[in-house]
């Protein structure tokens, strides 16, 4: 299966506070540049193609989505699997028809209820509330019977306090919910203590405990929240002293896995091994953006920074992933090491590149907070107090 990220526009009608695309321009993918990736897709001999439209806000260049689809439809025997990430604020009836007719997997950015959603998501002037527009448009898609809908929530320093209420609200749409940690919060927790950044561990644990029990007690919905499902599986691994399934599943599903890497095409029609390489402003990373697909493939084969890890590099990678010296005495250490081991075996181009370009192991703050440890402690706490059945957790 071949996989492609196609950046149809770098423009966006929102200016979310946590957006990592902080050097966004306003370029659009023109048909002549789209033809480059279309040609690569049509020449591929794979029996299926995953095609992921993103931006910016991809629906701002809806004409490009229609153009690419029209050029591929009926021209290849391969199955075409389309996906798109969108804020869903400019949806029209024509766009809904396009989404449903082409069975597009839609990933919608919603951070929670109206209060949480509007804390960080606003337009360039900061004065338009798009929440109700987004929710109404989500309902329109669901009312059409479209099943391939995911919700993407970003957990930030100013919205984790309402984590439970947000998850209960989002769960009502019966879609899979994926929660990403805000890059700024993630970096802060890696290099500072929670107290230094105003992050309450007790409040976070309280919110997560309520979320965990909510989804565990509604077992038919547990798969809708991937984090709770993973936590349950990790707990089972601890109980049976078998971490291989959890480690493999996490590594294989993660975007760091090489098998999940999409070849990226930007709005200029240039190619890179990963959209992060193309979007980050680092001048070193810009050397890994190529004018054509053949150039990219040749570089991946030959470049010392993109090739597979040696055994010594795997060990070095695992060492870097250790948060602090406290990992060595943590009771969940073996579970984490399995994750890191399978990660190192399947690491994507971007993470190989970043690892090899780093000149030294960047030690994290000695008092860095470990969410994984606290979450597993919370599961045991639920079992000990009787609010969760160990038999149900081990199923």
Buried (B, 14 or more C-beta within 10 A) or exposed (E): EBBBBBBBBBBBBBBBBBBEBEEBEEBBBBEEBBBBBBEBBEEBEEEEBBBBBBBBBBBBBBEBBBBBBEBBEEEBEBEBBBBBBBBBBBBEEEBBEBBBEBEBBBBBBBBBBBBBBBBBBBBEEEEBEBBEBBBEBBEBBBEEEBEBBBBBBBBBBBBBBBBBBBBBBBBEBEBBBBBEBBEBBEEBBEBBBBEEBEBEEEEBBBBBBBBBBBBBEEEEBBEBBBBBBBBBBBBBBBEEEEBEBBBBBBBBEBEBBBEBBBBBBBBBBBBBBBBBBBBBEEEEBEEBBBEBBEEBBEBBEEBEBBBEBEEEBBEBBBEBBBBBEBBEEBEBBEBBBBBBBBBBBBBBBBBBBBBBEEEEEEEBBEEBBBBBBBBBEBBEEBBEEEEBEBEEBEE
